[in-house]
Amino acid sequence: MPRITPFRLAAVCALALVLSLALTAGASAKGFQAELRVVGSGSKVLAEKPVATATTTVKTSPNAECFGKGSGGSGDPVSIKGNTAMGLLARASKLVGALRPLLISDSFDFGLALCGIGKSIAKGSSSWYLKINHKSLAVGGDAATIHPGDEVLYALVKTEAPDYKYPGELVLTGPNAVKAGMPFEVRVFSYDEKGKSKPAAGVKVTGASAPTGADGRTTVTLAKPAKLMATAAGEIPSAREPVCIGGKCPK
């Protein structure tokens, strides 16, 4: 049996390392999927879908002046990393018309500033609120790293004096499949900036007989498959949750 010399062993280890790095780079190049939800002016849902990440180039805009006159972008293109929240948004804007144009400014040292998504533009006391997995971040979207399966939310919200507090984010839970005409229970929670949840009272739910009670519960009855949504004044609406009936699901 041939003897493995130190030189030969070193060569084998080096080859293994190169192969490992190549495989890692290949996997990284393919990207991954994360969930993107964008809620614009008037709580209108602009996008709600899984998006495959990819480094994307977008053009900055001189019209991105939500931070004051003269704060608009240079008009130059910028490359945004795919594994960031803004990178996911930029990638989605190439696929979903309602997300175009993106009004982004590159005039700040801290990074890119987001002023507009489609027809929804930050003005006055409104701004774009970013949350990942129900938690807000202390960094901008171009520096907010995301991972496979993360839930990324961009919502245009108002923060007014005296507390400048961000609204809660509603999350609806319930069964995935039910019987037609049979009442079933759903529950709604409100998540704060830190990702802490509490039952949300007085919330309207699609198909519900009454708003949610103090425990966040209400009863829904459906005649056909539907996507349920929870809404309340001053709160970010929930994602639309599909409920199937008789093996048929909403499109």
Sine and cosine of phi, psi and omega as CSV:
sin_phi,cos_phi,sin_psi,cos_psi,sin_omega,cos_omega
0.00,0.00,0.81,-0.59,-0.05,-1.00
-0.90,0.43,0.59,-0.81,-0.02,-1.00
-1.00,0.03,0.71,-0.71,0.02,-1.00
-1.00,0.08,0.92,-0.40,0.01,-1.00
-0.98,0.20,0.36,-0.93,0.04,-1.00
-0.82,0.58,-0.62,0.79,-0.01,-1.00
-0.91,0.42,-0.70,0.71,-0.01,-1.00
-0.91,0.41,-0.61,0.79,0.02,-1.00
-0.90,0.44,-0.66,0.75,0.01,-1.00
-0.89,0.45,-0.64,0.77,0.00,-1.00
-0.91,0.41,-0.66,0.75,0.03,-1.00
-0.89,0.46,-0.69,0.72,0.00,-1.00
-0.90,0.44,-0.65,0.76,0.00,-1.00
-0.90,0.43,-0.66,0.75,0.02,-1.00
-0.90,0.45,-0.67,0.74,0.02,-1.00
-0.88,0.47,-0.64,0.77,0.00,-1.00
-0.91,0.42,-0.68,0.74,0.02,-1.00
-0.88,0.47,-0.70,0.72,0.02,-1.00
-0.89,0.46,-0.65,0.76,0.01,-1.00
-0.89,0.46,-0.70,0.71,0.00,-1.00
-0.91,0.42,-0.60,0.80,0.00,-1.00
-0.91,0.41,-0.67,0.74,0.01,-1.00
-0.91,0.41,-0.65,0.76,0.02,-1.00
-0.90,0.44,-0.69,0.72,0.01,-1.00
-0.90,0.44,-0.63,0.77,0.02,-1.00
-0.90,0.44,-0.67,0.74,0.01,-1.00
-0.91,0.42,-0.62,0.79,-0.01,-1.00
-0.91,0.40,-0.62,0.78,-0.03,-1.00
-0.90,0.44,-0.53,0.85,-0.01,-1.00
-0.95,0.31,-0.38,0.93,-0.01,-1.00
0.96,0.28,-0.24,-0.97,0.00,-1.00
-0.44,-0.90,0.08,-1.00,-0.01,-1.00
-0.97,-0.25,0.61,-0.79,0.12,-0.99
-0.66,-0.75,0.41,-0.91,-0.02,-1.00
-1.00,0.05,0.79,-0.61,0.05,-1.00
-0.90,-0.45,0.75,-0.67,0.11,-0.99
-0.76,-0.65,0.78,-0.63,0.00,-1.00
-0.83,-0.56,0.85,-0.53,0.01,-1.00
-0.90,-0.43,0.90,-0.44,-0.09,-1.00
-0.99,-0.16,-0.45,-0.89,-0.02,-1.00
-0.84,0.54,0.64,-0.77,0.01,-1.00
0.91,0.42,0.41,0.91,-0.01,-1.00
0.87,0.49,0.43,0.90,0.02,-1.00
-0.97,0.22,0.76,-0.65,0.02,-1.00
-0.98,0.19,0.90,-0.44,-0.01,-1.00
-1.00,-0.03,-0.49,0.87,0.02,-1.00
-0.34,-0.94,0.56,-0.83,0.04,-1.00
-0.35,-0.94,1.00,0.00,-0.12,-0.99
-0.25,-0.97,0.36,-0.93,0.14,-0.99
-0.96,0.28,0.64,-0.76,-0.03,-1.00
-0.77,-0.64,0.70,-0.72,0.06,-1.00
-0.99,0.14,0.79,-0.61,-0.06,-1.00
-0.95,0.30,0.51,-0.86,0.07,-1.00
-0.20,-0.98,0.66,-0.75,0.07,-1.00
-0.86,0.50,0.76,-0.65,-0.15,-0.99
-0.75,-0.66,0.65,-0.76,0.06,-1.00
-0.99,-0.17,0.77,-0.63,0.06,-1.00
-0.77,-0.63,0.37,-0.93,0.00,-1.00
-1.00,-0.09,0.78,-0.63,0.07,-1.00
-0.94,0.33,0.34,-0.94,-0.12,-0.99
-0.82,-0.58,0.77,-0.64,0.11,-0.99
-0.89,0.46,-0.32,0.95,0.00,-1.00
-0.99,0.11,-0.04,1.00,0.00,-1.00
-0.99,0.15,0.94,0.34,-0.10,-0.99
-0.93,-0.37,0.56,0.83,-0.02,-1.00
-0.94,0.35,-0.23,0.97,0.02,-1.00
-0.99,-0.12,0.17,0.99,0.02,-1.00
0.85,-0.53,0.34,-0.94,-0.02,-1.00
-0.87,0.50,0.73,-0.69,0.00,-1.00
1.00,0.03,0.05,1.00,-0.01,-1.00
-0.99,-0.12,0.14,0.99,-0.02,-1.00
-0.94,0.35,0.20,-0.98,-0.04,-1.00
-0.98,0.21,0.18,-0.98,-0.03,-1.00
-0.97,0.23,-0.38,0.93,-0.11,-0.99
1.00,-0.08,-0.08,1.00,0.02,-1.00
-0.99,0.16,0.47,-0.88,0.08,-1.00
-0.97,0.26,0.53,-0.85,0.07,-1.00
-0.76,-0.65,0.53,-0.85,0.03,-1.00
-0.99,-0.17,0.80,-0.60,-0.04,-1.00
-0.91,-0.40,0.79,-0.61,-0.05,-1.00
-0.87,0.49,0.64,-0.77,-0.05,-1.00
-0.93,0.38,-0.46,0.89,-0.05,-1.00
-1.00,-0.01,0.51,0.86,0.08,-1.00
-0.83,-0.56,0.33,-0.94,-0.01,-1.00
-0.88,0.48,-0.68,0.74,0.01,-1.00
-0.94,0.33,-0.52,0.86,0.06,-1.00
-0.90,0.43,-0.62,0.78,0.05,-1.00
-0.91,0.42,-0.67,0.74,0.03,-1.00
-0.90,0.44,-0.69,0.72,-0.01,-1.00
-0.88,0.47,-0.67,0.74,0.03,-1.00
-0.89,0.45,-0.70,0.71,-0.01,-1.00
-0.90,0.44,-0.52,0.85,-0.02,-1.00
-0.91,0.41,-0.37,0.93,0.06,-1.00
-0.97,0.23,-0.30,0.95,-0.10,-1.00
-0.95,-0.32,-0.44,0.90,-0.09,-1.00
-0.87,-0.49,0.89,-0.45,-0.07,-1.00
-0.88,0.48,-0.56,0.83,-0.04,-1.00
-0.91,0.42,-0.26,0.97,-0.01,-1.00
-1.00,-0.05,0.01,1.00,-0.02,-1.00
-0.95,-0.32,0.60,-0.80,-0.05,1.00
-1.00,0.09,0.34,-0.94,0.18,-0.98
-1.00,-0.01,0.80,-0.60,0.07,-1.00
-0.99,-0.15,0.97,-0.22,-0.07,-1.00
-0.84,-0.54,0.68,-0.73,0.03,-1.00
-0.94,-0.34,0.64,-0.77,0.06,-1.00
-0.92,-0.40,0.43,0.90,-0.09,-1.00
-1.00,-0.01,0.06,1.00,-0.05,-1.00
-0.92,-0.38,0.55,-0.84,0.01,-1.00
-0.94,0.34,-0.47,0.88,-0.07,-1.00
-0.97,0.26,-0.20,0.98,0.00,-1.00
0.71,-0.71,-0.27,-0.96,-0.04,-1.00
-0.99,0.17,0.63,-0.78,0.00,-1.00
-0.91,-0.41,0.73,-0.68,-0.03,-1.00
-0.98,-0.18,0.84,-0.55,0.00,-1.00
-0.93,-0.38,-0.54,0.84,-0.08,-1.00
-0.55,-0.83,0.58,-0.81,0.12,-0.99
-0.77,-0.64,0.93,-0.37,-0.07,-1.00
0.89,0.46,-0.77,-0.64,0.00,-1.00
-1.00,0.02,-0.01,1.00,-0.02,-1.00
-0.99,-0.11,0.92,-0.39,-0.10,-0.99
-0.83,-0.57,0.71,-0.70,0.02,-1.00
-0.93,0.36,0.79,-0.62,0.02,-1.00
-0.61,-0.79,0.52,-0.85,0.08,-1.00
0.84,0.55,-0.88,-0.48,-0.04,-1.00
-1.00,0.02,0.06,1.00,-0.01,-1.00
-1.00,-0.06,0.49,-0.87,0.02,-1.00
-0.40,-0.92,0.25,-0.97,0.02,-1.00
-1.00,0.07,0.84,-0.55,-0.06,-1.00
-0.97,-0.23,0.83,-0.56,-0.04,-1.00
-0.94,-0.33,0.76,-0.65,0.10,-0.99
-0.73,-0.69,0.61,-0.79,0.10,-0.99
-0.85,-0.53,0.85,-0.53,-0.06,-1.00
0.80,0.60,0.69,0.72,0.09,-1.00
0.96,0.27,0.09,1.00,0.00,-1.00
-0.91,-0.41,0.67,-0.75,0.08,-1.00
-0.98,0.19,0.26,-0.97,-0.06,-1.00
-0.82,-0.57,0.37,-0.93,0.00,-1.00
-0.99,-0.10,0.12,0.99,0.01,-1.00
-0.82,-0.57,0.29,-0.96,0.03,-1.00
-0.96,0.29,0.22,-0.97,-0.06,-1.00
-0.88,0.47,-0.49,0.87,-0.01,-1.00
-0.98,0.22,-0.15,0.99,0.04,-1.00
-0.91,-0.42,0.00,1.00,-0.03,-1.00
-1.00,0.03,0.97,-0.24,-0.04,-1.00
-0.95,0.30,0.66,-0.75,0.04,-1.00
-0.86,-0.51,0.28,-0.96,-0.05,-1.00
-0.75,-0.66,0.25,-0.97,0.00,-1.00
-0.80,0.60,0.76,-0.65,0.06,-1.00
0.99,0.10,-0.06,1.00,0.02,-1.00
-0.88,0.47,0.48,-0.88,0.09,-1.00
-0.97,-0.25,0.91,-0.41,-0.05,-1.00
-0.95,-0.31,0.81,-0.58,-0.01,-1.00
-0.86,-0.50,0.80,-0.60,0.21,-0.98
-0.91,-0.42,0.85,-0.53,-0.01,-1.00
-0.72,-0.69,0.73,-0.68,0.06,-1.00
-0.99,0.11,0.92,-0.38,-0.10,-0.99
-0.77,-0.64,0.26,-0.97,0.06,-1.00
-0.96,-0.29,0.70,-0.71,0.10,-0.99
-0.81,-0.59,0.94,-0.34,-0.13,-0.99
-0.89,-0.45,0.33,-0.94,0.04,-1.00
-0.89,0.46,0.47,-0.88,0.14,0.99
-1.00,-0.04,-0.29,0.96,-0.13,-0.99
-0.99,-0.14,-0.28,0.96,-0.01,-1.00
0.78,0.63,0.66,0.75,-0.06,-1.00
-1.00,0.05,0.65,-0.76,0.04,-1.00
-0.98,0.22,0.52,-0.85,0.02,-1.00
-0.94,0.34,0.31,-0.95,0.06,-1.00
-0.97,0.24,0.38,-0.93,0.06,-1.00
-0.96,-0.29,0.86,-0.51,-0.02,-1.00
-0.99,0.16,0.65,-0.76,0.06,-1.00
-0.76,-0.65,0.81,-0.58,-0.06,-1.00
-0.97,-0.23,0.74,-0.68,0.07,-1.00
-0.83,-0.56,0.56,-0.83,-0.01,-1.00
0.02,-1.00,-0.03,-1.00,-0.02,-1.00
-0.94,0.33,0.46,-0.89,0.03,-1.00
-0.99,0.11,-0.42,0.91,-0.02,-1.00
-0.62,-0.79,0.64,-0.77,-0.02,-1.00
-0.63,-0.77,0.07,-1.00,0.09,-1.00
-0.99,-0.14,0.62,-0.78,-0.01,-1.00
-0.86,0.51,0.72,-0.69,0.06,-1.00
0.98,0.22,-0.02,1.00,-0.01,-1.00
-0.98,-0.19,0.84,-0.54,0.00,-1.00
-0.88,0.47,0.57,-0.82,0.07,-1.00
-0.59,-0.81,0.37,-0.93,-0.10,-1.00
-0.99,-0.15,0.64,-0.77,0.13,-0.99
-0.80,-0.59,0.29,-0.96,0.01,-1.00
-0.67,-0.74,0.59,-0.80,-0.03,-1.00
-0.85,-0.52,0.71,-0.70,0.06,-1.00
-0.87,-0.49,0.44,-0.90,0.08,-1.00
-0.91,-0.42,0.81,-0.59,-0.02,-1.00
-0.97,-0.23,0.75,-0.66,0.02,-1.00
-1.00,0.05,-0.14,-0.99,-0.07,-1.00
-0.88,0.48,-0.52,0.85,-0.04,-1.00
-1.00,0.05,0.00,1.00,0.01,-1.00
1.00,0.06,0.20,0.98,0.04,-1.00
-1.00,0.07,0.67,-0.74,-0.08,-1.00
-0.92,-0.38,0.41,-0.91,0.12,-0.99
-0.51,-0.86,0.46,-0.89,0.03,-1.00
-0.84,0.54,0.68,-0.74,-0.03,-1.00
-0.97,-0.24,0.88,-0.48,0.00,-1.00
-1.00,-0.08,0.44,-0.90,0.07,-1.00
0.95,0.31,0.41,0.91,-0.03,-1.00
-0.99,-0.12,0.67,-0.74,0.06,-1.00
-1.00,0.04,0.69,-0.73,0.02,-1.00
-0.81,-0.58,0.68,-0.74,0.03,-1.00
-0.77,0.64,0.82,-0.58,0.07,-1.00
0.98,0.20,0.05,1.00,-0.04,-1.00
-0.99,0.13,0.54,-0.84,0.00,-1.00
-0.97,0.23,-0.36,0.93,-0.03,-1.00
-0.37,-0.93,0.33,-0.94,0.08,-1.00
-0.89,0.46,0.27,-0.96,0.01,-1.00
-0.91,0.42,0.51,-0.86,0.04,-1.00
-1.00,0.07,-0.18,-0.98,-0.02,-1.00
-0.87,0.49,-0.44,0.90,0.01,-1.00
-1.00,-0.02,0.10,1.00,0.03,-1.00
0.98,0.19,0.15,0.99,-0.07,-1.00
-0.98,-0.19,0.52,-0.85,0.16,-0.99
-0.44,-0.90,0.18,-0.98,-0.06,-1.00
-0.92,-0.39,0.70,-0.72,-0.03,-1.00
-0.86,-0.51,0.60,-0.80,0.11,-0.99
-0.78,-0.63,0.79,-0.61,-0.03,-1.00
-0.85,-0.53,0.61,-0.80,0.08,-1.00
-0.99,-0.12,-0.34,0.94,0.00,-1.00
-0.51,-0.86,0.25,-0.97,0.00,-1.00
-0.82,0.57,0.58,-0.82,-0.04,-1.00
-0.42,-0.91,0.30,-0.95,0.14,-0.99
-0.97,-0.26,0.87,-0.49,-0.04,-1.00
-1.00,0.02,0.58,-0.82,-0.01,-1.00
-0.63,-0.77,0.64,-0.76,0.03,-1.00
-0.96,-0.28,0.76,-0.65,-0.02,-1.00
-0.69,-0.72,0.53,-0.85,0.07,-1.00
-0.38,-0.93,0.55,-0.84,0.00,-1.00
-0.87,0.50,0.72,-0.70,0.04,-1.00
0.98,0.20,0.10,1.00,0.00,-1.00
-0.86,-0.52,0.44,-0.90,0.10,-1.00
-0.98,0.20,0.83,-0.56,-0.05,-1.00
-0.88,0.48,0.41,-0.91,-0.01,-1.00
-0.96,0.27,0.22,-0.98,0.18,-0.98
-0.92,0.38,0.42,-0.91,0.02,-1.00
-0.99,0.13,0.88,-0.47,-0.08,-1.00
-0.99,-0.17,0.87,-0.49,-0.02,-1.00
-0.96,0.27,0.66,-0.75,0.07,-1.00
-0.81,-0.58,0.82,-0.57,-0.06,-1.00
-1.00,-0.09,0.48,-0.88,0.06,-1.00
-0.70,-0.71,0.80,-0.61,0.03,-1.00
0.84,0.54,0.57,0.82,0.01,-1.00
0.99,0.14,-0.03,1.00,0.02,-1.00
-0.96,-0.27,0.69,-0.72,-0.04,-1.00
-0.86,-0.50,0.45,-0.89,0.01,-1.00
-0.92,0.40,0.52,-0.86,0.00,-1.00
-0.98,0.19,0.00,0.00,0.00,0.00
